[in-house]
């Protein structure tokens, strides 16, 4: 019975929940950074997608024609496939690292304003 009456100030007490992630994501500065990064990295992403398709085509060709190839042709095609896959993987990793660093740099510059 001691706690049956709430203080008068409690009736006016209001709480708010702020989603800082969404707030930051929807901020005009974040959208500007996102657009700048998209413009900067979209051409490289397209190049990577084309390179990935070429590697896949080589893989499919080797799988399809591998049985009819000479040993030398098979070895050359296999080497080209491995080299292409390795080059693709390296470029993909570089793009991820570069885009991550660019995002960090642009966000820091945005926050410094």
N, C-alpha and C positions, 0 to 999 in steps of 0.2 A: 504494500500500500504506500510505501514511501516514494515510489517512483511513478505513481499514477499520473501525476501532473507534470507535463513538460514545461520547461521555462518558455517564456514568451518569445525570446530571441530565436529559439529552435524552430518556430513556425516559419520564420523568414530565411532560414538557412538553405542555400541552394548549392548543388554540386554540378560540376560540368566535367565531361570527359573529352579530352583533346587527343586526336589521333595524329601525333607528330609526324609519323611516316607519311600519311596522306597529305598533311599540311605542307611538308617539304616537297613532296612529289608534285603537288599541284601548284606550287609557287611559280610565278612568272620567270624567276631566275632559273629554276630547275628545267622548265620547258625550253628556255633559250639554250641552256647547256645541252639538253637532249637533242634539240634540232641541230645545233652546231656539230655535235658528235655524229649524228646520223648523216649529215652532209659530208663530213670528213671521211667517214669509214664505209659508206655504202658502196663506192666503186671497188674498194678492196674486197668487200664481202662478195660482190658479184664475181670478181675474178676468182676468188676461192671456190665459189659454187661451180664455176665453169671448169676449174681445175679438178674438182672432185668428180664431176661428171666424166671428164676425160679419163681419170684413173679408173672409174667404174667401167667405162667402155673398154679400156685395155684389159681389165680383169675378166669381163664377159667374153671378149674376143679370145683371150688365152684359154679360158675354160671351154669355149665352144670349139676352137680350132687347134687346141693343144695336142690332141691325139694325132692329127694329121701333119703336124709340123716336124721338121727335122730336129735333131737334138740341138743343133746350133741355133735354129730359129726359136726354138722353145726357150733355150737359155737366154737369148737376147731379149725376147718378149718378157720373160720373167724378171730380168734385170731392169728393164724399162718400167715394168709395173712396180717393182720395189723402190726404184729411184723416184718415180712419180709419187708414190704413196708417202715416202719419207719427206719429199719436198713439200707436199701438201700439208703434212702434219707439222712441219717446221713453220711454214707460213701461217697456218692456223694458230699455232701457239704464239707466234710473233704478233699477230693481229690482236689476239686476246690481251696480251701483255701491254701492247701499245695503246689499245683502246682503254684499258683499265687505268693506265698512267695518265692518259689524256683526260679522262673523266675526273680523276683526282685533282689534276692540275687546274682544270676549268672550275671545279667546285670550290677549290681553295681561292681562286681568283674571284669567284662570285661572292664567297663569304667575306673576303677582305674588303669588299666595297661598303 
